[in-house]
Amino acid sequence: MKKILLLLFPVIVNAQVINDNIANRISLALNEEVISNTANCTVEKACVDELLTGKCIKYHNDQWFSFQSEKEQKIYVNIYGQKCRDLRGVQLVVIDGTPCEVSDYTILSCVSLASQDNFYIELDLEKEKEYLLNVDGYLHDHCNFFISIDTTSYGFPTYADFPLETDIIKNEKEITLKWKIPDSLSTQIKHFEVHRRKNKEYRHEYINSIPIELNSFGSSKEKYMYIDTISQYRRLHYKLIAVDINDKFRLISEFEF
């Protein structure tokens, strides 16, 4: 389904958004996208409680959205197209509860990636129930971003949802990523991808694709490997991804050196 773009403010403008407080939260419709920014947002202290989110998030310049579904179904909260003043990107909290009654809040998800990667959160919704979304700039980062509630996911999952047996070998010039896949999962995967972020870069970049291979017996190959040269870099972050038959990114593991 084609999405409808709702422009709250042009990307280059840093005026305060209308949903800076929870009373003016923007209701997100399914399969629509909204562009917003965190610049000049303030924190409505009475409507947040950092004890509920622990070390995941500290609020600096947040804004509010809400969404609901007409039926019980699985949906995705997508954040993508971030353009931020700093490296850090946005943070996202999904809340089940009554607006501004923090004693009634249940945290369904809390994401703080410290990057500008596209990412999604997968949720199972109850019928005709309002859920709250709080978006904040990590360490007061000023970010333009797209947000959508959708039946399709975009970008990286926020946790390892396709864990496989992995191994990493590192020397002065190379990093070798190794992983195994059981035959029972091979029909669910189209191929693997390796994404890498160098220190101080804003997001992970695709660097290579590894296809599913067949062995001499016609079954899927069990063991896979990728070697990356690192001599010119000091600090690297990797995401090992399985792309499933629906073209959805499934996170196998993350590595940092």
Phi, psi and chi 1 to 4 in degrees:
 res  aa     phi    psi   chi1   chi2   chi3   chi4
   1 MET       -  133.6  179.2 -177.5  -65.0      -
   2 LYS   -71.0  137.7 -173.1  176.3 -179.9  178.9
   3 LYS   -87.1  158.7  -64.0 -176.0  175.2 -176.1
   4 ILE  -106.8  126.9  -59.9  172.2      -      -
   5 LEU   -91.3  121.5  177.4   61.7      -      -
   6 LEU  -108.5  112.7  -57.1  178.3      -      -
   7 LEU   -91.8  111.7  -70.7  175.7      -      -
   8 LEU   -78.0  -45.4  -57.5 -177.9      -      -
   9 PHE  -147.1  147.6  -68.9   96.1      -      -
  10 PRO   -59.8  153.4  -22.2   32.6      -      -
  11 VAL   -59.0  -34.4  172.8      -      -      -
  12 ILE   -82.5   -7.4   59.1  172.9      -      -
  13 VAL   -94.0  137.5  174.5      -      -      -
  14 ASN  -114.1   33.1  -73.4  -34.1      -      -
  15 ALA   -70.5  156.6      -      -      -      -
  16 GLN   -68.2  134.6 -172.6 -175.7   73.6      -
  17 VAL   -74.8  156.5  -66.4      -      -      -
  18 ILE   -69.4  -23.5   59.7  174.1      -      -
  19 ASN   -95.0   31.7   54.3  -35.0      -      -
  20 ASP   -63.4  -28.2 -178.2   51.2      -      -
  21 ASN  -116.1  160.4   58.0   64.6      -      -
  22 ILE   -69.5  -27.4 -158.9  168.5      -      -
  23 ALA   -65.9  -28.7      -      -      -      -
  24 ASN  -103.0   25.4  -67.8  -29.8      -      -
  25 ARG   -57.3  145.8   61.5 -168.6  178.8  -83.8
  26 ILE   -93.1  128.0  -67.9  174.3      -      -
  27 SER   -83.2  121.4  178.8      -      -      -
  28 LEU   -92.4  124.0  -61.0  171.8      -      -
  29 ALA   -86.4  150.9      -      -      -      -
  30 LEU   -62.5  134.2 -168.1   64.6      -      -
  31 ASN    67.2   23.4  -62.1  -41.1      -      -
  32 GLU  -115.3  159.7  -69.3 -177.8   -7.8      -
  33 GLU  -126.5  150.5   64.1 -177.7    5.8      -
  34 VAL  -128.0  140.2  167.6      -      -      -
  35 ILE  -105.4  136.8 -175.0  171.8      -      -
  36 SER  -146.9 -178.6 -170.8      -      -      -
  37 ASN  -150.6  154.8   69.0   77.9      -      -
  38 THR   -96.0   -2.3   62.0      -      -      -
  39 ALA   -61.7  135.6      -      -      -      -
  40 ASN    65.5   11.9  -60.9  -48.3      -      -
  41 CYS   -74.5  152.5  -73.0      -      -      -
  42 THR  -121.0  164.3   57.7      -      -      -
  43 VAL  -100.2  126.1  178.6      -      -      -
  44 GLU   -87.0   89.7 -161.7  171.9    5.4      -
  45 LYS   -55.5  -34.2  -64.8  -70.1 -171.4 -179.6
  46 ALA   -69.4  -14.9      -      -      -      -
  47 CYS  -108.3    5.7  -61.8      -      -      -
  48 VAL  -132.6  157.4  -63.0      -      -      -
  49 ASP  -145.6  108.2 -174.6   -7.6      -      -
  50 GLU   -68.2  -17.4  -69.6 -177.3   -4.2      -
  51 LEU   -65.6  -27.2  -66.0  177.2      -      -
  52 LEU   -75.4  -27.6  -64.4  175.4      -      -
  53 THR  -102.7   -6.7   51.4      -      -      -
  54 GLY    59.9 -136.8      -      -      -      -
  55 LYS   -78.3   -5.9  -64.3 -179.5  179.2  179.6
  56 CYS   -63.6  -40.4  171.7      -      -      -
  57 ILE  -151.0  142.9 -174.2  172.5      -      -
  58 LYS  -120.7  132.1  -69.9 -174.6  177.2  -64.2
  59 TYR   -81.2  133.1  -63.6   96.5      -      -
  60 HIS  -127.3  -47.8  -62.6   93.0      -      -
  61 ASN  -151.1   68.7   51.8  -14.9      -      -
  62 ASP   -90.4  167.2   68.8  -11.7      -      -
  63 GLN  -146.7  165.9   59.2 -172.6  -92.0      -
  64 TRP  -123.2  140.6  -68.4   91.7      -      -
  65 PHE  -132.9  167.5  -59.7   88.3      -      -
  66 SER  -144.3  164.9   65.8      -      -      -
  67 PHE  -159.7  160.9   62.9   95.1      -      -
  68 GLN  -154.3  170.8   59.8 -179.8  -28.6      -
  69 SER  -127.4  146.4  174.3      -      -      -
  70 GLU   -79.0  -10.1  -64.7 -179.3   -3.2      -
  71 LYS  -147.5  164.4   59.4 -178.2  179.8 -179.6
  72 GLU   -72.7  123.9  -65.9 -175.4   -0.5      -
  73 GLN  -163.8  167.1   65.0  176.2  -30.8      -
  74 LYS   -90.6  131.2 -175.7 -177.4  -60.7  -66.1
  75 ILE  -134.2  170.9   64.1   94.6      -      -
  76 TYR  -126.2  132.7  -58.6   94.9      -      -
  77 VAL   -92.6  116.7 -179.3      -      -      -
  78 ASN  -109.5  132.3  -64.0  -58.3      -      -
  79 ILE  -119.5  126.4  -64.0  -76.3      -      -
  80 TYR  -156.2  168.1   48.9   97.8      -      -
  81 GLY    65.2   32.6      -      -      -      -
  82 GLN   -68.9  137.0  -64.1 -174.1   66.4      -
  83 LYS  -133.0  109.6  -66.1 -177.1  178.9  179.3
  84 CYS  -121.3  153.9  -57.8      -      -      -
  85 ARG   -66.0  -39.2  178.7 -167.1   63.8 -172.2
  86 ASP  -112.9 -176.7  -54.5  -36.8      -      -
  87 LEU   -73.6  -21.0  167.4   67.6      -      -
  88 ARG   -77.6  -35.4  -56.5  177.5 -178.3   98.7
  89 GLY    83.6 -166.4      -      -      -      -
  90 VAL  -102.8  159.5  -59.6      -      -      -
  91 GLN  -113.8  155.1  -54.2  172.9  117.1      -
  92 LEU  -139.5  133.0  175.7   66.2      -      -
  93 VAL  -124.5  129.4 -177.3      -      -      -
  94 VAL  -104.8  127.5 -176.6      -      -      -
  95 ILE  -124.6  135.5  -59.8  170.2      -      -
  96 ASP  -105.5  114.0  178.9   -1.9      -      -
  97 GLY   165.8  176.7      -      -      -      -
  98 THR   -81.8  130.4  -54.6      -      -      -
  99 PRO   -52.4  126.1  -27.4   35.2      -      -
 100 CYS    69.1   10.5 -143.9      -      -      -
 101 GLU  -109.0   84.9  -65.9 -173.8   14.7      -
 102 VAL   -63.6  -25.6  -65.4      -      -      -
 103 SER   -67.8  -16.3   61.9      -      -      -
 104 ASP   -97.5   -2.3 -172.4   44.9      -      -
 105 TYR   -76.3  138.2  -75.5    2.5      -      -
 106 THR  -122.5  124.1  -61.9      -      -      -
 107 ILE   -82.0  115.8  -54.5  -60.1      -      -
 108 LEU   -86.8  -31.5  -58.6 -178.0      -      -
 109 SER  -161.0  144.9 -174.9      -      -      -
 110 CYS  -140.1  123.2 -175.5      -      -      -
 111 VAL  -127.2  127.9  177.7      -      -      -
 112 SER  -144.1   98.0 -178.0      -      -      -
 113 LEU   -96.1  -16.4  -59.9  179.2      -      -
 114 ALA    58.1   38.0      -      -      -      -
 115 SER  -155.3  176.5   76.4      -      -      -
 116 GLN  -107.1   27.1  -64.8  179.9   38.8      -
 117 ASP   -64.1  148.8  -71.7  -35.8      -      -
 118 ASN   -69.5  136.0  -62.1  -21.6      -      -
 119 PHE  -147.7  162.7   67.6   88.5      -      -
 120 TYR  -136.4  156.7   69.0   83.3      -      -
 121 ILE  -120.4  132.4  -62.9  171.4      -      -
 122 GLU   -98.2  129.9 -176.1  175.1  -43.7      -
 123 LEU  -134.9  146.1  -62.8  170.2      -      -
 124 ASP  -104.1  116.7  -69.8  -52.1      -      -
 125 LEU   -94.7  146.3  -60.9 -171.6      -      -
 126 GLU   -86.8  155.9  -64.6 -177.9   27.7      -
 127 LYS   -68.7  131.3 -178.3  179.6  179.4 -179.8
 128 GLU    53.0   43.6  -64.0  179.3  -10.7      -
 129 LYS  -121.8  133.3 -178.7  175.7 -176.0  177.9
 130 GLU   -82.9  133.8 -177.3 -175.5   43.5      -
 131 TYR  -117.2  149.3  -62.9   86.9      -      -
 132 LEU  -105.5  142.5  -56.5  172.0      -      -
 133 LEU  -122.3  128.5  -74.8  175.1      -      -
 134 ASN  -115.7  122.2 -175.0  -70.7      -      -
 135 VAL  -113.9  130.2 -179.9      -      -      -
 136 ASP  -135.8  145.8 -175.5  -86.6      -      -
 137 GLY   -78.5  122.2      -      -      -      -
 138 TYR   -60.9  123.7 -174.3   15.6      -      -
 139 LEU    51.2   43.3  -67.0  179.9      -      -
 140 HIS    67.6   25.4 -146.1  -81.6      -      -
 141 ASP   -65.8  142.2 -157.8   -4.8      -      -
 142 HIS   -97.3  115.1  -70.6 -172.8      -      -
 143 CYS  -131.9  134.1  -63.5      -      -      -
 144 ASN   -88.5  141.4  -66.8  -73.9      -      -
 145 PHE  -156.8  158.4   62.4   93.6      -      -
 146 PHE  -101.5  141.8  -71.4   90.7      -      -
 147 ILE  -133.8  140.1 -176.8  170.1      -      -
 148 SER  -148.0  150.5   71.7      -      -      -
 149 ILE  -104.9  120.0  -54.4  -61.8      -      -
 150 ASP  -144.9  161.6 -148.1  -42.4      -      -
 151 THR   -88.7   -1.4   51.3      -      -      -
 152 THR  -123.3  141.3  -58.1      -      -      -
 153 SER   -91.9  151.1   63.1      -      -      -
 154 TYR  -130.1  134.3  -62.5   94.2      -      -
 155 GLY    82.9 -156.3      -      -      -      -
 156 PHE   -87.5  144.4  -61.0  118.1      -      -
 157 PRO   -69.0  161.2   25.2  -32.0      -      -
 158 THR   -96.5    4.4   55.9      -      -      -
 159 TYR  -152.5  164.3   62.2   95.2      -      -
 160 ALA   -74.0   98.8      -      -      -      -
 161 ASP   -99.9    3.5   63.4  -24.1      -      -
 162 PHE  -140.1   59.5 -153.8   80.3      -      -
 163 PRO   -69.0  130.2   25.1  -32.7      -      -
 164 LEU  -126.3  165.9  -59.3  176.8      -      -
 165 GLU   -69.9  123.6 -177.5 -179.6  -15.7      -
 166 THR  -129.3  160.7   58.2      -      -      -
 167 ASP  -149.0  147.7 -171.0   22.9      -      -
 168 ILE  -129.6  131.9  -52.0   98.7      -      -
 169 ILE  -122.2  128.8  -58.4  171.4      -      -
 170 LYS  -127.7  135.4  176.7 -179.2  176.8  -66.4
 171 ASN  -132.8 -168.5   59.3   39.8      -      -
 172 GLU   -67.1  -23.9  -68.5 -176.9   -3.5      -
 173 LYS  -117.6  -16.6  -65.0 -175.9  177.8 -178.9
 174 GLU  -140.2  150.2  -66.4  179.3  -18.9      -
 175 ILE  -119.8  127.6  -70.6  176.3      -      -
 176 THR  -111.9  120.8  -58.0      -      -      -
 177 LEU   -99.2  128.6  -52.9 -179.7      -      -
 178 LYS  -126.0  143.8  -65.6 -176.3  176.3 -177.4
 179 TRP  -153.0  158.2   63.9   98.1      -      -
 180 LYS  -122.1  146.0  -65.1 -178.9  179.8 -179.8
 181 ILE  -128.4  127.0  176.4  172.1      -      -
 182 PRO   -70.2  151.5   24.4  -32.9      -      -
 183 ASP   -60.0  -28.2 -171.5   60.3      -      -
 184 SER   -66.3  -21.1   59.9      -      -      -
 185 LEU  -101.8   -9.4  -65.6  178.8      -      -
 186 SER   -63.1  -31.4   61.5      -      -      -
 187 THR   -75.1  -10.3   57.1      -      -      -
 188 GLN   -90.2   -8.4  -59.6 -179.6   35.5      -
 189 ILE  -117.1  134.7  -60.6  173.6      -      -
 190 LYS   -86.6  -45.5  -66.6  176.8   64.6  175.7
 191 HIS  -167.7  174.2   63.3  -88.6      -      -
 192 PHE  -108.4  154.7  -58.0  100.2      -      -
 193 GLU  -135.3  145.6  -68.7 -175.5    4.0      -
 194 VAL  -112.1  127.6  178.1      -      -      -
 195 HIS  -119.9  141.2  -65.0 -110.5      -      -
 196 ARG  -133.6  141.5 -179.1 -175.3   65.5 -161.3
 197 ARG  -125.3  121.5  178.1  167.2   67.8   86.8
 198 LYS   -79.2  156.1  -57.9  171.6 -169.9  174.5
 199 ASN   -56.4  134.1 -165.0   34.1      -      -
 200 LYS    76.6    2.1  -64.5 -175.7  179.3 -179.5
 201 GLU   -81.1  158.8  -73.1 -172.6  -22.0      -
 202 TYR   -82.6  -29.9  -62.2  122.4      -      -
 203 ARG  -153.7  163.6   54.7 -178.9   58.6   87.4
 204 HIS   -71.9  142.3  -73.8   76.2      -      -
 205 GLU  -117.0  140.6  -60.6  -67.9  -17.9      -
 206 TYR   -63.5  132.0  163.6   86.0      -      -
 207 ILE  -121.6  -24.0   57.9  173.0      -      -
 208 ASN  -168.8  157.9 -144.9  -36.0      -      -
 209 SER  -120.2  139.2  178.0      -      -      -
 210 ILE  -122.4  114.9  -59.6   93.3      -      -
 211 PRO   -76.0  156.5   28.6  -35.0      -      -
 212 ILE   -68.2  132.5  -67.4  -72.8      -      -
 213 GLU  -117.3  154.2  -61.8 -179.8   20.7      -
 214 LEU  -103.7  143.8  -60.1  179.8      -      -
 215 ASN   -87.7 -175.6   58.9   28.0      -      -
 216 SER   -66.8  -15.6   57.5      -      -      -
 217 PHE   -94.7    0.9  -60.2  100.2      -      -
 218 GLY    86.5    2.4      -      -      -      -
 219 SER   -93.2  162.5  -60.3      -      -      -
 220 SER   -67.7  140.0  -63.5      -      -      -
 221 LYS   -61.5  140.5  179.0 -178.8  172.8 -177.7
 222 GLU   -88.9  -38.5  178.2 -172.1   21.4      -
 223 LYS  -109.6  137.6  -62.7  179.9 -179.7  179.9
 224 TYR  -133.7  160.6  -66.2   84.6      -      -
 225 MET  -153.7  147.1  178.9  176.2   65.6      -
 226 TYR  -139.5  134.4 -179.6   75.4      -      -
 227 ILE  -114.8  130.1  -60.1  174.1      -      -
 228 ASP  -122.5  135.6 -168.9   29.8      -      -
 229 THR   -84.1  133.0  -58.1      -      -      -
 230 ILE  -127.4    7.4   62.3  170.9      -      -
 231 SER   -59.3  -29.0   57.2      -      -      -
 232 GLN   -93.5    2.1   64.4 -166.5   68.5      -
 233 TYR  -118.3  155.7  -51.6  124.5      -      -
 234 ARG  -103.1  -39.9  -72.3  174.5  177.2 -107.0
 235 ARG  -140.2  132.6 -171.6  171.1 -176.9  177.5
 236 LEU  -134.7  146.4  -63.7  167.7      -      -
 237 HIS  -121.8  136.4  -52.5  -99.4      -      -
 238 TYR  -125.2  146.2  -68.2   88.1      -      -
 239 LYS  -122.3  126.0  -71.3 -177.5 -175.5  -70.6
 240 LEU  -100.6  119.2  179.2   58.8      -      -
 241 ILE  -118.2  140.4  -62.0  -68.4      -      -
 242 ALA  -105.8  126.4      -      -      -      -
 243 VAL   -95.7  116.1 -179.6      -      -      -
 244 ASP   -83.9 -179.0   70.6   15.2      -      -
 245 ILE   -68.3  -12.0   55.8  176.6      -      -
 246 ASN  -100.0   12.2  -62.6  -48.2      -      -
 247 ASP    64.5   24.1  -68.0  -39.3      -      -
 248 LYS   -90.3  135.3  179.6 -180.0  176.9 -178.0
 249 PHE   -74.3  128.7  -84.1   13.3      -      -
 250 ARG  -120.7  124.1  -50.0  -69.5  -62.6  -85.7
 251 LEU   -84.0  119.2  179.2   60.3      -      -
 252 ILE   -82.4  -50.8  -63.2  172.2      -      -
 253 SER  -167.3  163.3 -169.5      -      -      -
 254 GLU  -123.7  145.7  -63.5 -179.2  -89.2      -
 255 PHE  -135.2  148.4  -48.4   95.6      -      -
 256 GLU  -137.1  134.1  179.5  179.3  -22.6      -
 257 PHE  -131.2      -  -60.8   95.9      -      -
